[in-house]
Amino acid sequence: MTTVDRIYRTTRDGERLDRIARAELGSEKGGTVEAILDLNPGLAHLGPLFPVGTTIKLPPRDTRTRAADVPRIWGS
């Protein structure tokens, strides 16, 4: 099971999990959304758009790929 890093609370109606993952964890890919769903049983039952005040446990940010690790074709 993934560990909880922090709690996110939605501040407006209509927030989506993929956008929350991208904003808070840097990506919605690579199992990030699935890790959030694993930490939050029942979250998927709320549907794709969350109401104000929904609390979501977030896993730690993936630090394997940092901006410094990405090759640049035009130099540093």
C-alpha positions in Angstrom: 0.0 0.0 0.0 1.2 3.5 -0.8 1.9 5.9 2.1 0.0 9.1 2.6 2.1 12.3 2.2 -0.6 14.9 2.7 -4.3 15.6 2.4 -5.8 17.7 -0.4 -9.3 19.4 0.0 -11.2 20.5 -3.1 -12.0 24.2 -3.1 -14.5 24.4 -5.9 -17.1 22.2 -7.5 -16.0 20.1 -10.5 -12.4 19.4 -9.7 -11.1 16.2 -11.4 -8.7 13.7 -10.1 -6.4 13.8 -13.2 -6.0 17.5 -12.8 -5.4 17.3 -9.1 -2.7 14.6 -9.7 -1.0 16.8 -12.3 -1.1 19.9 -10.2 -0.2 18.3 -6.8 2.1 15.4 -7.9 3.5 16.6 -11.2 1.7 14.0 -13.4 -1.5 12.1 -13.9 0.4 9.2 -15.6 2.5 6.3 -14.5 0.0 5.0 -11.9 -0.4 8.2 -10.1 -4.2 8.3 -10.3 -4.4 4.7 -9.4 -2.2 5.3 -6.3 -4.6 8.0 -5.2 -7.6 5.8 -5.7 -5.9 3.0 -3.7 -5.4 5.5 -0.8 -9.0 6.6 -1.0 -11.5 3.7 -1.0 -14.9 5.0 -2.3 -13.5 8.0 -4.0 -14.4 6.7 -7.5 -18.0 6.4 -6.4 -18.2 10.2 -6.2 -17.9 10.3 -10.0 -15.4 12.2 -12.2 -16.2 15.7 -10.7 -15.7 16.2 -7.0 -17.9 18.6 -4.9 -16.4 21.3 -2.7 -14.8 20.0 0.5 -13.9 16.5 -0.8 -10.8 15.4 1.1 -8.3 13.3 -0.8 -5.2 11.5 0.6 -2.2 12.0 -1.7 0.9 9.8 -2.0 4.4 11.2 -2.0 5.5 13.0 -5.2 7.5 10.7 -7.5 11.1 11.9 -7.5 12.5 9.5 -10.0 12.3 11.9 -12.9 13.4 15.4 -12.2 13.7 18.3 -14.6 17.5 18.1 -14.3 17.4 14.4 -15.5 15.6 15.3 -18.8 18.1 15.7 -21.7 17.9 19.0 -23.5 18.5 19.1 -27.2 19.6 22.8 -27.2 22.0 22.7 -24.3 21.7 23.6 -20.7 
